[in-house]
Each structure stands twice: as structure tokens, then as C-alpha cells.
Amino acid sequence: MRVLGIETATARQSVALLEDEQVLAETSFSSEWTRGGQLLSTLDAVLQKAGVRPHDLDVIAVSVGPGSFTGVRLGLATAKGLVLGADSQLVGVSTLEVLAAGYVGAGGGLPSGAPSRLDAEGIICALVCAGRGEVYRGLFYRRSGELTRLSPDAVLIPEAVVVDVLPHMGGEFHLIGDGAARYGERLERAFQGQARLTPEGMSAVPTATTVARLALRQIQGGTMPLGEVVPVYLRRAEAELNWEKGLVKSPLARLAEVNRGGN
């Protein structure tokens, strides 16, 4: 089964193509200045490197957030376009689950024969910067190579993370992702030294390879959710809030103001 993975929910974006458990091609790039402009060319390069045509794809897997609003929309729109052209199956996976699954290693319950890179056991709290001084939080537990979700994804201030996970405390506890890197000092104070903040964890990013592997796991395990694949934002966009506050005006309103000023 050929699975194309797309991860665009964070600044470090990537595309990967898998043949069952084998990675045929993968490429990552920074979207900090391009706003996703490299995605289509990267997709084309990955397919060409593997010698695979779009209509030969069986599954298109995409990270659906939470994360960058623009990145999530771009990735999902591109994946849906590919599905229409290739008549493939579309699978969406949580960005925070992708981050946690990648951190626990390729062997962490995923269909891969590679050894685990980081043999992390216990609670894994995946944190992605959400702006406005907040983080997107995903909470998981890993034991014997199996990753289990402990609670729904949420958006919180860093100090609220400790309150959010207290019912699950006990044993080793890992904080990972760019949210952990950005708010590391605040999180360490909040957890009073009970959580592990390591260079590996703080540099962990969700990858398209893990997106593809999680999608494959859903299909093989018969656990795919029913319904349409939709983006997961957890909160409303800044533009929507500014519109409601009257901070953003329509082109007609701005034109009317200009005309009034000219009279």
C-alpha cells in the first residue's frame, strides 16, 4: 500500500512516501518565510524520487492540526485535491499525536521494523506553540511500545498544563515540542522538576513519515473515524476575532470611509 504523508501544521513541514512500512522518499523544509509555497514542488520531487505517479497512490494522509491555521488549511486542501485526482483514500491524523508518536520512536506501536530511537516510557505531553502566549497540548501514555491518548487535545497557557495533567501524574513524564522549548522555564517552575525537558524532546517536530505510519495503522487496525476529514483548530482564527471586534473592515466599508474623507 502506497501512502503519501503531508505535514504542514507547524513551521517545519514535510512530505513522505511509504510503501507499507518502507520509506521510499521524504523531504522537509521550513515554511517560516514561504507560507507553504514549497509544498507542491516538494510533493512533486518526492513522487519523482520514488518513481511513483499521483494516481498510483492508495492513501493520502495529512496532519489536520491543531497548529498553524494557514498550514493546516493548505495541507488539507492539497491532500483533498490529490485524492480527487488520484482516486485515493484520505486519512487525517492529529498533529499532536504525530508529534508524540514520532518522539517515542519508529517502533512505538507503529508498523515499522526500525528500532526505537527514543525508548521513552510514561506520560508524553506534546506541546505546539499556539500564539497568544498559549500552547496546543496533546496528552498520551506509552507503555510496551503502545501509545494511548489520555485526553482530548486542548489549547492552554503553559502554567495550566500542569493542572491539566495532574490526574495522570505518576512515573516518568516528558514535555516535548516547540511549545516545550519556548516555555521551558515556565513549565519547569510549574512542574517543580517532575517533568523531563530534554534537548531531544524540545527539538522534536511532527513529520510526514509519522503521519503516513499513523494513517496506515488506522487502516490496518480498522480504527479510522467516520465522516469527513476536517481541520482541527481548537480555537477561532485571529482574523475572525478581529472582524467581530470591528478591527477589520470590509473593502466596501474602507472605500466608504475614503469617499467620506474626500467630500
C-alpha positions in Angstrom: 0.0 0.0 0.0 1.5 3.3 -1.0 0.8 6.1 1.5 1.7 9.8 0.9 2.1 11.7 4.2 1.8 15.5 4.4 2.7 17.6 7.5 2.1 21.3 7.2 0.7 22.2 10.6 4.0 23.5 12.0 6.9 25.6 10.7 8.9 22.5 9.9 6.9 21.0 7.1 7.5 17.7 5.3 6.3 15.2 2.7 6.9 11.5 2.7 6.0 8.5 0.6 5.8 5.0 2.1 5.3 1.6 0.6 3.7 -0.2 3.5 6.5 0.0 6.2 9.3 1.2 3.9 10.1 4.9 3.3 10.5 5.5 -0.4 11.2 9.2 -0.2 10.9 12.0 2.3 11.7 15.7 2.3 11.3 18.5 4.9 11.5 22.3 4.6 11.0 25.4 6.7 7.8 27.3 5.9 8.7 30.3 8.1 9.2 32.6 5.1 7.4 30.8 2.3 3.9 30.3 3.9 3.7 26.9 2.2 5.0 27.9 -1.2 7.3 24.9 -1.4 4.6 22.3 -0.7 3.6 21.5 -4.3 7.2 21.4 -5.6 8.2 19.2 -2.7 5.3 16.8 -3.4 6.4 16.6 -7.0 10.0 16.0 -6.0 9.1 13.2 -3.5 7.0 11.4 -6.1 9.6 11.7 -8.8 12.3 10.5 -6.5 10.3 7.4 -5.7 9.2 6.9 -9.3 5.5 7.0 -8.3 2.7 8.8 -10.1 -0.1 10.5 -8.2 -2.8 8.1 -9.5 -0.6 5.2 -8.1 -1.2 6.4 -4.6 -3.5 4.3 -2.4 -3.7 6.7 0.6 -3.2 10.4 1.1 -2.5 11.1 4.8 -2.5 14.6 6.2 -1.9 16.2 9.6 -5.1 18.1 10.4 -4.0 20.2 13.4 -4.0 21.8 15.8 -1.3 24.1 14.6 -0.8 26.9 12.1 -4.2 27.8 10.7 -2.7 28.6 7.3 -0.6 25.5 7.3 -3.4 23.2 8.3 -5.7 24.6 5.6 -3.0 24.4 3.0 -2.1 20.8 3.8 -5.7 19.6 3.9 -6.7 21.4 0.7 -3.7 19.9 -1.1 -4.5 16.5 0.2 -8.1 16.7 -0.9 -7.1 17.9 -4.4 -4.7 14.9 -4.7 -7.4 12.5 -3.6 -9.7 13.7 -6.3 -7.1 13.4 -8.9 -5.7 10.0 -7.8 -8.9 8.4 -6.5 -7.1 7.6 -3.3 -8.3 7.3 0.3 -8.0 10.4 2.5 -6.9 9.9 6.2 -6.5 12.7 8.7 -4.4 12.4 11.9 -3.9 14.7 14.9 -0.7 16.8 14.7 -0.1 16.3 18.4 -0.4 12.6 18.1 2.1 12.7 15.2 4.5 14.7 17.4 4.1 12.2 20.3 4.4 9.1 18.1 7.5 10.4 16.4 9.1 11.1 19.7 8.6 7.7 21.1 10.4 6.2 18.1 9.7 4.4 14.9 9.0 1.2 16.9 6.4 2.8 19.2 3.5 0.6 18.2 3.7 1.8 14.5 4.1 -0.5 11.5 7.8 -0.2 11.1 10.7 -2.6 11.6 13.2 0.1 12.7 14.4 0.1 16.3 13.0 2.8 18.7 15.2 5.9 18.6 14.0 7.2 22.0 12.8 4.5 24.3 10.5 6.9 26.2 8.0 5.3 28.6 5.4 7.0 30.7 3.4 10.2 30.0 4.2 12.2 26.9 2.8 15.7 26.7 3.1 17.1 23.2 3.2 20.9 23.1 3.0 23.1 20.0 3.2 26.9 20.1 -0.3 28.4 19.6 0.5 32.1 19.7 -1.2 34.5 22.2 1.0 33.0 24.9 -0.6 29.6 24.7 0.2 26.1 23.6 -1.7 23.3 21.9 -1.5 20.3 24.3 -1.8 16.6 23.5 -1.5 14.0 26.3 -0.5 10.4 25.7 0.8 7.4 27.6 3.4 5.0 26.2 3.9 1.5 27.6 5.4 -1.5 25.9 5.6 0.3 22.6 1.9 1.3 22.6 0.8 5.0 22.5 -2.6 5.7 24.2 -4.4 9.0 24.2 -5.3 10.2 27.8 -7.5 13.2 27.0 -8.7 15.3 24.0 -6.4 17.9 22.6 -6.6 21.4 24.2 -5.3 24.9 24.0 -3.9 26.3 27.3 -1.5 28.7 28.9 1.7 26.9 29.8 1.1 27.0 33.6 -2.3 25.4 33.0 -0.7 22.3 31.6 0.3 21.0 35.0 -3.2 21.3 36.3 -4.5 19.6 33.2 -2.2 16.5 33.6 -2.2 16.1 37.4 -4.8 13.3 37.4 -2.4 11.3 35.2 0.8 12.0 37.1 3.0 9.1 38.3 6.2 7.8 36.8 8.2 9.4 34.0 6.7 12.5 32.4 8.0 14.0 29.1 7.4 17.5 27.7 8.1 17.7 24.0 7.7 20.0 21.0 8.4 23.7 20.2 5.9 24.7 22.9 8.1 22.9 25.5 11.2 24.7 24.0 9.6 28.1 24.1 8.1 28.0 27.5 10.6 25.6 29.1 11.5 27.8 32.1 7.8 28.4 32.9 6.9 24.8 32.6 9.9 23.7 34.8 8.7 26.0 37.5 5.1 24.8 37.2 6.1 21.2 37.4 8.7 21.7 40.1 11.2 19.4 38.5 8.8 16.5 38.0 8.8 16.7 34.2 11.6 15.8 31.8 12.7 18.6 29.4 15.5 17.2 27.2 17.1 18.7 24.0 15.7 15.7 22.1 12.2 16.4 23.4 12.3 20.2 22.8 13.6 19.7 19.2 11.0 17.1 18.4 8.7 18.0 15.4 5.8 16.2 13.7 6.9 14.6 10.5 5.2 13.4 7.3 6.7 9.9 7.8 4.9 9.5 11.1 1.7 11.0 9.5 1.8 8.2 6.9 2.5 5.5 9.5 -0.3 6.5 11.8 -2.7 6.6 8.8 -1.5 3.1 7.8 -2.1 1.9 11.4 -5.7 3.3 11.3 -6.4 1.5 8.1 -4.9 -1.8 9.2 -6.5 -1.6 12.6 -9.9 -0.7 11.3 -10.0 2.4 13.6 -10.5 5.1 11.0 -13.0 7.7 12.3 -16.2 8.1 10.3 -17.1 11.3 8.5 -15.3 13.9 6.5 -11.7 14.8 7.3 -11.8 18.4 8.7 -9.2 20.7 10.2 -8.8 20.8 14.0 -8.2 24.4 15.1 -9.3 24.3 18.8 -10.0 28.0 18.7 -11.1 30.6 16.3 -8.7 32.5 14.0 -7.3 35.9 14.9 -8.9 37.4 11.8 -12.4 36.2 12.9 -12.0 37.7 16.3 -10.7 41.0 14.9 -13.6 41.1 12.5 -16.1 40.7 15.3 -14.3 43.4 17.3 -14.6 45.8 14.3 -10.8 45.9 14.0 -11.0 44.6 10.4 -13.3 46.3 7.9 -14.6 45.1 4.6 -13.3 46.6 1.3 -16.7 48.4 0.8 -16.5 49.9 4.3 -13.0 51.2 3.8 -14.0 52.6 0.4 -16.9 54.4 2.0 -14.6 55.9 4.6 -12.2 57.1 1.8 -15.2 58.7 -0.1 -16.4 60.4 3.1 -13.0 61.8 3.7 -12.8 63.2 0.2 -16.1 65.1 0.4 
